[in-house]
Amino acid sequence: MVSTVFLLDKEISREDLIRRLRLTVYALKKITPEQFDILKTWLKGIMKPKLDEKSRAEVEEILEKASQREVNSMVSNLGKTIENIVREGKTKGLEEGRKQGIKEGRKDGLLQGLEKLLGIKFSDTSCISRIRKIEDEDVLSSVFEDAVKSNSIGEFEEKLRRRKLN
């Protein structure tokens, strides 16, 4: 059982963990029921802190229901759960990345439009480097509106000063 613990207790990829779990099936069938319970407790302790609430509950359920006679089923279910967790994580990461990309795209568009507006309207883009430091898209949009409404570069820069951006 100690060798099984050492085999599984390493920083490894999802595929390696699943492969190693499958390799341990034979050994797990040979250990005593007490050792099997200890292993289940150890697995919970290792896996649960790394998982979100939903995934934690799934892993806990699989381990609680597992008996030594059902080692194959337990390993298969843990493997599937790990694969689902990774898939959900990738999907969530892609969605977050897409949202961030859209946000950055809007910000870049506002900055490009503002630079073009300042160049055409006032023939002066000297303050654009200060404006690029603005992180908040709503503030950037308001600055754009200030540029549209201003009659001179001086008036626009005064509005920027009042915003305490520089």
ZAVEX-394313 format. One line per 8 residues: number of its first residue (from 1); their letters; for each residue x negated, y negated, z of N, C-alpha, C. Coordinates in Angstrom, 2 decimals. Each point is the difference from the previous one (the first is absolute). Last residue first. Layout:
N
NUM = A = X/Y/Z/X/Y/Z/X/Y/Z; ...
This chain:
166
166 = NLKRRRLK = 3.76/-62.89/-14.44/-1.40/-0.35/-0.17/-0.45/-0.91/1.11; 4.38/1.79/-0.12/-0.69/1.09/-0.70/-1.47/-0.32/-0.16; 4.10/-2.39/2.00/-1.19/0.37/0.79/-0.70/1.22/-0.62; 3.83/-2.79/-1.51/0.21/1.43/0.29/-1.14/0.56/0.85; -0.21/-4.40/-1.60/1.08/0.08/0.99/0.32/1.45/0.38; -3.14/-0.83/-3.47/-0.54/-0.39/1.30/1.05/0.12/1.10; 1.40/0.68/-4.44/-0.83/1.12/0.46/-0.58/-0.30/1.39; 2.34/-3.42/-2.12/0.94/1.04/0.43/-0.76/1.24/0.50
158 = EEFEGISN = -2.53/-3.42/-1.89/0.55/-0.45/1.28/0.98/1.03/0.55; -1.70/0.68/-4.30/-1.02/0.30/1.02/0.45/-0.45/1.38; 2.80/-1.08/-3.65/-0.02/1.45/0.21/-1.01/0.37/1.10; 0.17/-4.47/-1.41/1.23/0.34/0.74/0.03/1.50/0.32; -3.52/-1.48/-2.69/-0.13/-0.53/1.35/1.21/0.33/0.86; 0.01/0.96/-4.59/-0.82/0.98/0.71/-0.20/-0.44/1.45; 4.47/-1.63/-2.36/-1.44/-0.18/-0.21/-0.75/1.08/0.77; 4.74/-0.16/-0.07/-0.22/-0.90/-1.14/-1.47/-0.23/-0.29
150 = SKVADEFV = 3.06/4.34/2.31/-0.95/-1.10/0.21/-0.20/-0.80/-1.28; 2.70/4.09/0.41/0.69/-1.23/0.43/-0.93/-1.20/0.16; -1.62/4.41/-1.21/1.00/-0.38/-1.00/0.60/-1.37/0.35; -2.95/1.96/3.07/-0.73/-0.44/-1.19/0.99/-0.48/-1.07; 1.75/1.90/3.93/-0.60/-1.31/0.28/-0.70/-0.55/-1.23; 1.63/4.38/-0.21/1.09/-0.98/-0.09/-0.52/-1.42/0.28; -3.01/3.50/0.62/0.31/-0.12/-1.42/1.10/-1.05/-0.21; -0.99/1.17/4.36/-1.08/-0.83/-0.54/0.23/-0.22/-1.50
142 = SSLVDEDE = 2.84/3.00/2.14/0.31/-1.38/0.40/-1.05/-0.98/-0.52; -0.76/4.58/-0.66/1.13/-0.42/-0.82/0.40/-1.45/0.31; -3.26/2.04/2.69/-0.54/-0.24/-1.34/1.10/-0.49/-0.95; 1.25/1.39/4.27/-0.73/-1.27/0.09/-0.54/-0.37/-1.37; 2.02/4.16/0.32/1.01/-1.06/0.14/-0.66/-1.38/0.09; -2.74/3.91/-0.10/0.61/-0.26/-1.30/1.03/-1.13/0.07; -4.45/0.76/3.13/1.46/0.13/0.04/0.62/-0.42/-1.33; -4.74/-0.44/0.87/0.38/1.41/-0.06/1.51/0.17/-0.16
134 = IKRIRSIC = -3.95/-3.92/-1.24/1.34/0.20/0.57/0.40/1.46/-0.20; -4.01/-2.02/-1.78/-0.15/0.57/1.34/1.35/0.27/0.66; -0.54/-2.21/-4.27/-0.22/1.45/-0.12/-0.13/0.68/1.36; 0.26/-4.77/-0.44/1.31/0.63/-0.13/-0.14/1.53/-0.07; -3.85/-2.72/0.04/0.65/-0.04/1.31/1.33/0.74/-0.04; -2.29/-0.47/-4.04/-0.76/0.91/0.87/0.59/0.02/1.41; 1.73/-3.04/-3.30/0.48/1.38/-0.15/-0.76/0.98/0.90; -0.49/-4.97/-0.84/0.49/0.51/1.29/0.44/1.47/-0.06
126 = STDSFKIG = -1.65/-2.56/-3.86/-1.04/0.06/1.03/0.48/0.59/1.32; 1.85/-0.99/-4.69/0.24/1.27/0.71/-0.97/0.16/1.17; 2.16/-3.80/-3.82/-0.86/0.15/1.17/0.37/1.29/0.73; 2.44/-2.46/-3.57/-1.35/0.21/-0.53/-1.02/0.14/1.13; 4.98/-0.33/0.25/-0.90/-0.99/0.60/-1.42/0.05/-0.57; 3.69/2.79/-1.71/0.69/-1.17/0.56/-0.97/-1.09/0.47; -1.62/4.22/-1.77/0.81/-0.70/-1.01/0.56/-1.31/0.54; -2.53/2.76/2.95/-0.82/-0.40/-1.14/0.77/-0.80/-1.03
118 = LLKELGQL = 2.28/1.89/3.68/-0.86/-1.09/0.45/-0.87/-0.52/-1.16; 2.67/3.78/-0.87/0.84/-1.18/0.23/-0.85/-1.20/0.41; -2.12/4.20/-0.39/0.36/-0.52/-1.32/0.83/-1.28/0.14; -1.06/2.27/3.94/-1.22/-0.54/-0.60/0.30/-0.62/-1.37; 3.50/2.25/2.11/-0.32/-1.24/0.71/-1.25/-0.66/-0.57; 1.28/4.25/-1.59/0.96/-1.02/-0.43/-0.30/-1.34/0.63; -2.55/3.67/1.37/-0.32/-0.33/-1.39/0.92/-1.10/-0.52; 0.87/1.66/4.32/-1.28/-0.72/-0.03/-0.37/-0.42/-1.43
110 = LGDKRGEK = 3.82/2.72/0.64/0.21/-1.35/0.54/-1.28/-0.82/-0.06; -0.33/4.49/-1.26/0.79/-0.75/-0.97/0.27/-1.42/0.46; -2.11/2.97/2.98/-0.91/-0.37/-1.09/0.72/-0.82/-1.06; 2.61/1.78/3.45/-0.89/-1.03/0.52/-0.96/-0.49/-1.09; 2.80/3.62/-1.00/0.79/-1.24/0.12/-0.89/-1.15/0.47; -1.97/4.24/-0.13/0.28/-0.49/-1.36/0.80/-1.29/0.02; -0.81/2.28/4.05/-1.22/-0.65/-0.48/0.20/-0.57/-1.40; 3.52/2.52/1.76/-0.17/-1.23/0.79/-1.23/-0.77/-0.47
102 = IGQKRGEE = 0.76/4.21/-1.87/1.02/-0.95/-0.48/-0.17/-1.33/0.72; -2.69/3.51/1.48/-0.41/-0.44/-1.33/0.97/-1.02/-0.58; 1.04/2.10/4.08/-1.10/-0.94/0.19/-0.47/-0.55/-1.34; 3.27/3.36/-0.09/0.56/-1.23/0.59/-1.09/-1.06/0.16; -1.38/4.23/-1.42/0.78/-0.65/-1.05/0.57/-1.32/0.51; -2.23/2.75/3.08/-0.93/-0.58/-0.96/0.71/-0.75/-1.11; 2.58/2.44/3.08/-0.60/-1.17/0.65/-0.97/-0.71/-0.93; 1.81/4.00/-1.54/1.05/-1.02/0.09/-0.54/-1.27/0.64
94 = LGKTKGER = -2.82/3.76/-0.16/0.20/-0.55/-1.34/1.04/-1.12/0.01; -0.70/2.35/4.01/-1.17/-0.81/-0.35/0.13/-0.64/-1.36; 3.28/3.09/1.38/0.11/-1.24/0.79/-1.16/-0.94/-0.34; -0.11/4.23/-1.95/1.13/-0.77/-0.54/0.14/-1.32/0.72; -3.19/3.01/1.64/-0.42/-0.55/-1.30/1.10/-0.86/-0.59; 1.00/2.30/3.95/-0.99/-1.05/0.24/-0.47/-0.65/-1.28; 2.85/3.74/-0.24/0.73/-1.17/0.49/-0.95/-1.17/0.26; -1.98/4.06/-1.21/0.77/-0.53/-1.12/0.78/-1.25/0.41
86 = VINEITKG = -2.30/2.36/3.37/-0.94/-0.67/-0.90/0.74/-0.64/-1.17; 2.52/2.60/2.92/-0.48/-1.19/0.70/-0.93/-0.80/-0.90; 1.49/4.19/-1.53/1.07/-1.01/-0.03/-0.44/-1.30/0.66; -2.94/3.68/0.21/0.10/-0.48/-1.38/1.07/-1.09/-0.12; -0.38/2.16/4.13/-1.18/-0.85/-0.24/0.04/-0.57/-1.41; 3.28/3.13/1.07/0.22/-1.25/0.74/-1.15/-0.96/-0.22; -0.38/4.33/-1.79/1.01/-0.78/-0.72/0.24/-1.35/0.67; -2.86/3.00/2.22/-0.59/-0.44/-1.27/0.95/-0.87/-0.79
78 = LNSVMSNV = 1.58/2.08/3.90/-0.93/-1.09/0.33/-0.63/-0.55/-1.26; 2.74/3.76/-0.53/0.79/-1.19/0.35/-0.89/-1.19/0.37; -2.09/4.16/-0.85/0.62/-0.51/-1.22/0.79/-1.28/0.28; -1.83/2.25/3.65/-1.07/-0.59/-0.80/0.57/-0.60/-1.27; 2.98/2.38/2.73/-0.47/-1.21/0.68/-1.05/-0.71/-0.84; 1.54/4.20/-1.49/1.02/-1.02/-0.16/-0.44/-1.32/0.63; -2.75/3.75/0.61/0.02/-0.37/-1.41/0.97/-1.15/-0.24; -0.12/1.90/4.33/-1.18/-0.82/-0.30/0.00/-0.46/-1.45
70 = ERQSAKEL = 3.20/2.61/3.10/0.34/-0.87/-1.13/-1.16/-0.92/-0.40; -0.04/3.08/3.73/0.43/0.85/-1.11/0.24/-0.83/-1.26; -1.09/-2.10/4.12/-1.17/0.66/-0.57/0.38/0.88/-1.18; 3.05/-4.14/0.83/-0.43/1.09/0.87/-1.16/0.69/-0.69; 2.72/-5.09/-0.36/-0.92/1.04/-0.47/-0.25/1.04/1.08; 2.62/-4.14/0.41/0.75/1.16/-0.49/-0.91/1.18/-0.34; -1.85/-4.18/1.44/0.85/0.51/1.07/0.71/1.29/-0.43; -2.61/-2.40/-3.16/-0.84/0.67/0.99/0.83/0.60/1.13
62 = IEEVEARS = 2.20/-2.53/-3.35/-0.63/1.17/-0.62/-0.78/0.79/1.04; 1.82/-4.09/1.36/1.05/1.00/-0.21/-0.59/1.29/-0.59; -2.86/-3.74/0.50/0.38/0.55/1.31/1.03/1.12/-0.16; -1.17/-2.44/-3.81/-1.10/0.89/0.40/0.33/0.66/1.33; 3.06/-3.22/-1.53/-0.02/1.16/-0.90/-1.07/1.01/0.42; 0.24/-4.14/2.28/1.14/0.84/0.35/0.01/1.27/-0.87; -3.21/-3.27/-0.97/-0.30/0.61/1.29/1.11/0.99/0.39; 0.64/-2.71/-3.77/-0.92/1.11/-0.28/-0.36/0.75/1.28
54 = KEDLKPKM = 2.64/-3.87/0.43/0.74/1.02/-0.76/-0.88/1.22/-0.23; -2.01/-3.81/2.07/1.01/0.64/0.86/0.72/1.15/-0.70; -4.87/-1.02/-1.84/1.08/-0.90/0.40/1.06/0.81/0.75; -5.24/1.50/0.11/1.21/0.01/-0.80/0.99/-1.05/0.46; -4.30/1.44/2.01/-0.32/-0.53/-1.33/1.24/-0.18/-0.88; 0.00/1.95/4.49/-0.43/-1.41/0.08/-0.27/-0.64/-1.36; 1.30/4.77/0.26/1.04/-0.99/0.33/-0.49/-1.44/0.08; -2.88/4.04/-0.75/0.73/-0.54/-1.14/0.93/-1.16/0.36
46 = IGKLWTKL = -2.69/2.36/3.33/-0.88/-0.51/-1.05/0.79/-0.73/-1.08; 2.28/2.17/3.58/-0.84/-1.08/0.54/-0.89/-0.64/-1.05; 2.61/3.80/-1.10/0.87/-1.17/0.26/-0.85/-1.18/0.45; -2.23/4.06/-0.50/0.37/-0.56/-1.30/0.89/-1.23/0.17; -1.11/2.40/3.90/-1.17/-0.70/-0.54/0.34/-0.65/-1.34; 3.23/2.76/1.89/-0.14/-1.23/0.81/-1.16/-0.84/-0.52; 0.55/4.22/-1.91/1.11/-0.88/-0.41/-0.09/-1.34/0.75; -3.04/3.36/1.26/-0.32/-0.54/-1.33/1.09/-0.96/-0.47
38 = IDFQEPTI = 0.76/2.34/3.98/-1.06/-0.99/0.20/-0.36/-0.66/-1.33; 2.98/3.57/-0.15/0.64/-1.18/0.60/-1.01/-1.12/0.24; -1.65/4.11/-1.51/0.78/-0.63/-1.07/0.70/-1.26/0.53; -2.30/2.72/3.04/-0.94/-0.75/-0.84/0.73/-0.72/-1.13; 2.54/2.84/2.67/-0.45/-1.14/0.81/-0.96/-0.87/-0.80; 1.47/4.08/-1.93/1.06/-1.02/0.01/-0.39/-1.24/0.82; -4.02/2.75/-2.16/1.07/0.30/0.96/1.08/-1.09/-0.08; -2.95/1.20/-4.41/-0.19/-0.56/1.34/1.19/0.34/0.90
30 = KKLAYVTL = -0.40/1.16/-4.78/-0.74/0.90/0.89/-0.14/-0.55/1.44; 1.99/-2.31/-3.83/0.83/1.18/0.25/-0.64/0.93/1.03; -2.28/-3.85/-1.59/1.09/-0.38/0.90/0.92/1.18/0.32; -3.57/0.43/-3.17/-0.51/-0.10/1.37/1.13/-0.30/0.99; 1.09/0.06/-4.60/-0.40/1.34/0.45/-0.47/-0.03/1.46; 1.05/-4.16/-2.06/1.18/0.84/0.22/-0.38/1.36/0.55; -2.94/-3.74/-1.48/0.09/0.41/1.41/1.17/0.94/0.28; -0.88/-2.06/-4.31/-1.08/0.93/0.31/0.13/0.55/1.43
22 = RLRRILDE = 2.95/-3.39/-1.48/0.32/1.28/-0.65/-1.06/1.06/0.30; -0.76/-4.37/1.52/1.13/0.57/0.74/0.36/1.37/-0.58; -3.22/-2.46/-2.28/-0.53/0.58/1.24/1.11/0.60/0.86; 1.20/-2.29/-3.95/-0.76/1.21/-0.35/-0.52/0.69/1.27; 2.11/-4.14/0.55/0.99/1.01/-0.40/-0.71/1.33/-0.32; -2.74/-3.67/0.91/0.73/0.39/1.21/0.99/1.11/-0.32; -2.36/-1.96/-3.58/-0.86/0.87/0.81/0.72/0.47/1.26; 2.21/-3.10/-2.75/-0.12/1.29/-0.68/-0.85/0.98/0.80
14 = RSIEKDLL = 0.40/-4.44/1.57/1.27/0.72/0.14/-0.11/1.38/-0.64; -4.61/-2.03/1.57/1.09/-0.43/-0.86/1.25/0.85/0.26; -3.54/-0.81/3.99/0.03/0.61/-1.32/1.18/-0.52/-0.79; -2.82/-0.03/4.91/0.56/-1.04/-0.87/-0.09/0.52/-1.43; 0.47/3.44/4.14/-0.99/-0.79/-0.73/0.74/-1.05/-0.80; 1.47/4.25/2.72/-0.27/-1.27/0.70/-1.15/-0.76/-0.65; 1.57/4.46/-1.35/1.03/-1.00/-0.27/-0.32/-1.38/0.56; -2.96/3.73/0.63/0.25/-0.07/-1.43/0.97/-1.11/-0.34
6 = FVTSVM = -0.88/1.07/4.52/-1.11/-0.72/-0.61/0.19/-0.16/-1.51; 3.18/2.56/2.33/0.06/-1.40/0.44/-1.10/-0.81/-0.65; -0.09/4.59/-0.72/1.14/-0.59/-0.71/0.12/-1.48/0.35; -3.14/2.59/2.33/-0.47/-0.28/-1.36/1.11/-0.63/-0.84; 1.07/1.41/4.33/-0.89/-1.15/0.05/-0.50/-0.35/-1.40; 2.56/3.90/0.64/0.82/-1.19/0.00/-0.87/-1.26/0.00
